[in-house]
Amino acid sequence: MRIALFITCFNDTMFPRTGRAVTELLERLGHTVEFPQAQTCCGQMHFNTGYRPETLPMVRRFAEVFAGYDAVVAPSGSCAGMVRDHHRVVAAQYGDDSLAAAVEQVVPTVYELSELLVDVLGVTDVGACFPHRVTYHPTCHSLRMLRVGDRPLKLLRAVKGIDLVELPAAESCCGFGGTFALKNADVSNAMLADKMRHVLDTGAEYLCAGDNSCLTHIGGGLSRLRTGVGTMHLAEILASTEGDVR
Amino acid sequence: MSGADNVVWLGTPAFPEAARTALADTRLRANLRRATGTIRDKRLAVAAELDDWEELRDTAAAVKRRTLRHLDHHLLRLEETVTAAGGTVHWAADAAEANAIVTRLVKATGESEVVKVKSMATQEIGLNEALAEAGIRAYETDLAELIVQLAEDRPSHILVPAIHRGRSEIREIFRREMGEWGRPAPEDLTDEPRDLAEAARLHLREKFLRAKVAVSGANFAAADTGTVVVVESEGNGRMCLTLPETLITVMGIEKVLPSFADLDVFLQLLPRSSTGERMNPYTSLWTGVTEGDGPQNFHLVLLDNGRTATLADEVGRQALSCIRCSACLNVCPVYERTGGHAYGSVYPGPIGAVLTPQLVGVKNAASLPFASTLCGACYDACPVKINIPEVLVHLRAEAVEAKRRDRLLPTTEALVMKAAGAVLGSPRRLAAVQRLAALGARLVARDGRIGALPGPVARWSGTRDTPAPARESLRAWWRRTRTPTSEDARTTAEGKVRR
């Protein structure tokens, strides 16, 4: 299958290793991964902060750049959710008919990583090996916007050597919320404190999620407190093999 | 205090500042966590008992949306049926008008006190204060509402207005204030729930037996029969709705349902969503007046107060479907930590964040649409499927637009967004910024982590380390390690798509 990687601007800049992991993983499963260099951003930050007209160029670019692939994969529940739920809204509000049509074409091909693996490629055991104690945080947008359900857990359970432990109050928001963490820093911190307490209660070495933004927020707190708990994107655990056991 | 000032409490700071004060109150946070957690679990359990829960939600949402589209028709029909049943219908465009109508009606009875059934609509218009100005004392008879009234406090939750109060606080309030309003609390009052309830019961019974006039809200009104419905848990509502001679009901115009049969759906959804009960203990339905039984004068005040303006907004109008169950408050992680006062409105929590700005104009409650992480828990919990996150981002756009119109110079945020938009609009500019960021990070990062930072991100970096931007972006790595594919050539770094 010819799959385009939509890395997202945040991962591109901060977590290229997640993009490399997605590429490695999909190639290992026998697929062709392409990275259209003209891609930039889904426009989520602008859209969710209320700068809606400003997202139009990004929506237009996305529809152009990612047209014609068998599938487009994003290692981010919230960016995939933005494309799926809101690109149509922006196109209808500010664009023309041709843009609306282009968005209609591309949106059904866009998947978050666990959806692509389980639903489209039909795999749950991706041949990974990660002999560590791991707990999984289902990010809000994966959980409630995309409804990925237990797909990520199915994938993780099939990982060799993994000790997957349940996160208490897993479905509670971590308090990141994009610009919410800046605009309402105090509430965000209070939510973060509870999330960190739950993570520490599991005794996990790694906290795993499908969104590096939430992981940056939680991991940033865990790092500041010198807890020693690491964060790892789902893609990176799934890309790990016996060869690179740490 | 005029009515409109009650939808938004004047003097309450913007949400982030009010939230900071609330967060510092550890007792408040503990009370809230315990209370919302309990109701949340009960709600999940009783909703799971119904096989057709999702169908019920879909039906309720459809009925509400359809009713709102033809609201004028259903309201006129309601006026007709209520009048035919011996009631009198009054139309109030805003809070001041509604208060004037109720004051006039009470005065006409010659009475100077009224008993009240808990009502969001009368809270919204500030009726108690308006009546007090006219020399009429309004007694709240719902237990939690009584606590709030005695403490001269404000409600913190739609369903459980005194959710922020612990039982020892309630004991203090009863001991200190009950005597001022009527029968005092007993000398040996403990903070046992049973004792507190008994003190309130004795205090309130005097009021019920004396009052000639009652004021209520309405949960629903059926247009085809003119039947008005109030659901409650304590029986105080039943007392108010049956004992007095005159009953005045103030109802938001969005509460009308086309037919009596629609109650079938809503009376299953409301108690389960609000208190986590299969059925609420008291459901009172009345149709006009009946000779020799119950109130002999019935007045229905239909309140607009910003609702038709809300109705005009195709995305925002779904907020008018709200049946005030407060399930969204109980699942909201932001509400759970701040409580209702931080929202500065009688309508707190997620529904308040979308309803309040619409009722008063988004400029007057501009921080509320941003008081959410958009986690979506509220949408999942809502029995009438109000897409609260959708309305929140819709109102955020309106808040930003309002600022753009009203200011000569753009805000700092607008400038940052504009700059970010320019960068994210072009892969070449994005790549350049990535190179700069990597360079800058190498100067300030230690072990790949950035500690405390100045400026607008200081509040972030006070509690969290920030990972340093990568030395090499993914796009740079791809270009360096991969042979260009035909696709790379088709979509060049300049961002033009060559066909």
Interface residues (C-beta under 8 A of the other chain):
Chain A: A4 I7 C9 N11 D12 T13 M14 F15 P16 R17 G19 R20 E34 F35 P36 Q37 A38 Q39 T40 C41 G43 M45 H46 F47 N48 T49 G50 Y51 R52 E54 P57 M58 R61 E64 V65 H86 C140 H141 L143 R144 M145 E171 S172 C173 G175 F176 G177 G178 T179 F180 A181 L182 K183 N184 A185 D186 V187 S188 N189 A190 M191 L192 T216 H217 G219 G220 G221 S223 R224
Chain B: F15 P16 A19 R20 L23 R29 P333 V334 R337 T338 P369 F370 A371 S372 T373 L374 C375 G376 A377 Y379 D380 V393 R396 A397 E398 A399 V400 E401 E413 A414 M417 K418 A420 G421 L424 G425 S426 P427 L430 V433 Q434 A437 R449 G451 P456 V457 R459 W460 G462 T463 R464 D465 T466 P467 P469 A470 E472 S473 L474 R475 W477 W478 R479 R482 T485 E487 D488 R490 T491 T492 A493 E494 G495 K496 V497
